[in-house]
Amino acid sequence: MVNRKQIYVEARNLLQIARFFNTEFLTKFIGKNGTIFYKIKVPIQGSLW
């Protein structure tokens, strides 16, 4: 059985990583790649909040 607190911590870590990618990563890959990542990013963010 998986601990709920563990899942919560992992989810928070993923959110931190997602925030990093949203800022640093996306600014470096603006253009075609930026649009692709933006399209992926929005649904993921919506599901996490």
Steps between C-alpha positions, in 0.01 A plus 500: 500500500633840402516777756281798410750745646768356271276555198436858612872569536573352158220706347648815654843413364350450156330837529833665585657333195204609287542859616869487412420369153227761456751781554859400423440229245230677301692825472792309347282316248280778367365445150367170367621308803362765734153467355509122528614511863244769579221282361621210715560717808153650533298175535759358743485812716121491496494142628751574777315797652 
